[in-house]
Amino acid sequence: MMTRQFNVVIEKDADGFFVASVPVLRGCHTQAKSLDDLMERIREAIELCIEVSGYILLPTQDFER
């Protein structure tokens, strides 16, 4: 199993929710009240975004379609 790392942008919105997004995966974002929940949710969102998009992750490249 290959492990990949992604940059995740985390912000806090006006309602106090933490919002995370992954800039290199279009549409990959989630929100939660706590950072612990947010990290769990963004990991799941990344997996789903990769699965749905059809990206093939290669060891020497970020993405290939």
Phi and psi restraints in degrees (value plus and minus 20) as a CYANA .aco file:
   2 MET   PHI    -109.3   -69.3
   2 MET   PSI     115.2   155.2
   3 THR   PHI    -119.9   -79.9
   3 THR   PSI     110.1   150.1
   4 ARG   PHI    -137.4   -97.4
   4 ARG   PSI     131.1   171.1
   5 GLN   PHI    -137.2   -97.2
   5 GLN   PSI     120.2   160.2
   6 PHE   PHI    -148.8  -108.8
   6 PHE   PSI     123.8   163.8
   7 ASN   PHI     -95.5   -55.5
   7 ASN   PSI     111.7   151.7
   8 VAL   PHI    -139.9   -99.9
   8 VAL   PSI     108.3   148.3
   9 VAL   PHI    -114.2   -74.2
   9 VAL   PSI     105.5   145.5
  10 ILE   PHI    -139.5   -99.5
  10 ILE   PSI     109.6   149.6
  11 GLU   PHI    -152.4  -112.4
  11 GLU   PSI     142.5   182.5
  12 LYS   PHI    -133.3   -93.3
  12 LYS   PSI     106.6   146.6
  13 ASP   PHI    -106.3   -66.3
  13 ASP   PSI     157.3   197.3
  14 ALA   PHI     -83.5   -43.5
  14 ALA   PSI     -43.5    -3.5
  15 ASP   PHI    -111.4   -71.4
  15 ASP   PSI     -18.4    21.6
  16 GLY   PHI      71.4   111.4
  16 GLY   PSI     -16.2    23.8
  17 PHE   PHI    -103.2   -63.2
  17 PHE   PSI     125.0   165.0
  18 PHE   PHI    -106.6   -66.6
  18 PHE   PSI     115.7   155.7
  19 VAL   PHI    -142.5  -102.5
  19 VAL   PSI     108.7   148.7
  20 ALA   PHI    -139.9   -99.9
  20 ALA   PSI     122.3   162.3
  21 SER   PHI    -162.2  -122.2
  21 SER   PSI     135.3   175.3
  22 VAL   PHI    -136.4   -96.4
  22 VAL   PSI      83.6   123.6
  23 PRO   PHI     -75.5   -35.5
  23 PRO   PSI     -54.8   -14.8
  24 VAL   PHI    -100.0   -60.0
  24 VAL   PSI     -28.9    11.1
  25 LEU   PHI    -135.9   -95.9
  25 LEU   PSI      77.3   117.3
  26 ARG   PHI     -73.5   -33.5
  26 ARG   PSI     108.0   148.0
  27 GLY   PHI      62.1   102.1
  27 GLY   PSI     -14.9    25.1
  28 CYS   PHI    -112.5   -72.5
  28 CYS   PSI      81.5   121.5
  29 HIS   PHI    -175.5  -135.5
  29 HIS   PSI     141.6   181.6
  30 THR   PHI    -180.5  -140.5
  30 THR   PSI     154.3   194.3
  31 GLN   PHI    -165.2  -125.2
  31 GLN   PSI     139.2   179.2
  32 ALA   PHI    -183.2  -143.2
  32 ALA   PSI     142.5   182.5
  33 LYS   PHI     -97.9   -57.9
  33 LYS   PSI     -50.1   -10.1
  34 SER   PHI    -140.1  -100.1
  34 SER   PSI     135.5   175.5
  35 LEU   PHI     -86.3   -46.3
  35 LEU   PSI     -55.4   -15.4
  36 ASP   PHI     -80.9   -40.9
  36 ASP   PSI     -67.3   -27.3
  37 ASP   PHI     -84.7   -44.7
  37 ASP   PSI     -58.8   -18.8
  38 LEU   PHI     -81.5   -41.5
  38 LEU   PSI     -64.5   -24.5
  39 MET   PHI     -84.4   -44.4
  39 MET   PSI     -59.6   -19.6
  40 GLU   PHI     -83.9   -43.9
  40 GLU   PSI     -64.0   -24.0
  41 ARG   PHI     -88.5   -48.5
  41 ARG   PSI     -57.9   -17.9
  42 ILE   PHI     -91.1   -51.1
  42 ILE   PSI     -53.1   -13.1
  43 ARG   PHI     -81.0   -41.0
  43 ARG   PSI     -64.7   -24.7
  44 GLU   PHI     -84.4   -44.4
  44 GLU   PSI     -62.0   -22.0
  45 ALA   PHI     -82.5   -42.5
  45 ALA   PSI     -60.1   -20.1
  46 ILE   PHI     -81.5   -41.5
  46 ILE   PSI     -67.7   -27.7
  47 GLU   PHI     -77.4   -37.4
  47 GLU   PSI     -65.2   -25.2
  48 LEU   PHI     -87.5   -47.5
  48 LEU   PSI     -61.2   -21.2
  49 CYS   PHI     -82.4   -42.4
  49 CYS   PSI     -61.1   -21.1
  50 ILE   PHI     -86.3   -46.3
  50 ILE   PSI     -64.3   -24.3
  51 GLU   PHI     -82.3   -42.3
  51 GLU   PSI     -66.7   -26.7
  52 VAL   PHI     -91.9   -51.9
  52 VAL   PSI     -56.2   -16.2
  53 SER   PHI     -94.3   -54.3
  53 SER   PSI     -42.7    -2.7
  54 GLY   PHI      63.5   103.5
  54 GLY   PSI      -7.7    32.3
  55 TYR   PHI     -83.5   -43.5
  55 TYR   PSI     123.3   163.3
  56 ILE   PHI    -129.5   -89.5
  56 ILE   PSI      97.5   137.5
  57 LEU   PHI    -106.5   -66.5
  57 LEU   PSI      99.6   139.6
  58 LEU   PHI    -127.5   -87.5
  58 LEU   PSI     129.3   169.3
  59 PRO   PHI     -79.7   -39.7
  59 PRO   PSI     -52.3   -12.3
  60 THR   PHI    -124.6   -84.6
  60 THR   PSI     -20.3    19.7
  61 GLN   PHI    -152.9  -112.9
  61 GLN   PSI     135.1   175.1
  62 ASP   PHI     -91.5   -51.5
  62 ASP   PSI     -76.9   -36.9
  63 PHE   PHI    -168.3  -128.3
  63 PHE   PSI     129.5   169.5
  64 GLU   PHI    -163.2  -123.2
  64 GLU   PSI     119.7   159.7
